[in-house]
Amino acid sequence: MTKIISREESIKLGLKYFFTGEECKHGHIYERYTCNSVCIMCSTVRRKEWQKNNRKKIKQYCRKWHDKNPSYSKDYHKDNSEVRNKKARKWRKDNPEKAREWKNNNKERYKELKRKHSRTYRRTNHGKLGTICSNVLFRLSTGKLYKSKFYYLDYTTEEFLRYILVPFPQFNTLQEAYDAGYQIDHIVPIKLITTLNLDKELSFRIVMDLNNMRLILAQENSSKQDSINYPIVRETIEILQEKYSISIN
Ligand SMILES: [Zn+2]
């Protein structure tokens, strides 16, 4: 129970609130502000009401403030991007109709965000692996898979990265390897896999098998000319044949 204290007394004591124990005119039994005798609950209700009816004004105000404080805004967004993304994803999941409506009402902004997002995403390891998958699918000319391309991989992005970067402790990300002139090489060439006429999911899984991938310098890659007589290619063929019960000649 909150202690009963009159306004006069709370003024004398320099308190922010007082409490009479009586209902306000809207039926709340709540503390009131010493300065103006307004019930806190009434004030909260009114503020929320005002906020609801003045979304535009608030938005404008916030935007102005952020424009005046660019570095604060930038740092804040950087620090909280993960939390915010998670929140936004959850909101979209919980409010699919509202999300769709927003998308329809803000087509330009949506496009811009999407472009920005995919630019950032493509720079991540997960995005890079996705690009590798897409390139393989394109070269297999299989058309669309039934499920997300990541579904067919028997490894996670982290496992992929750990495996592929083992010979290169100097790199922490794929981007660093790319920047140094390295490329992903599929040891048993995609061309050879396509001649086997396997179904598209299986072809994709074989090409994308961890055993079938390595990082090599771009110039090495172009001089390789798909020779299946290289020991590493023969070796990999053995592994893939056994793992997928196929025969590659
Ligand atoms: Zn009230």
Boltz pocket constraint, residues with backbone or C-beta under 6 A from the ligand:
constraints:
  - pocket:
      binder: B
      contacts: [[A, 24], [A, 25], [A, 26], [A, 27], [A, 28], [A, 30], [A, 39], [A, 40], [A, 41], [A, 42], [A, 43]]
      max_distance: 6.0
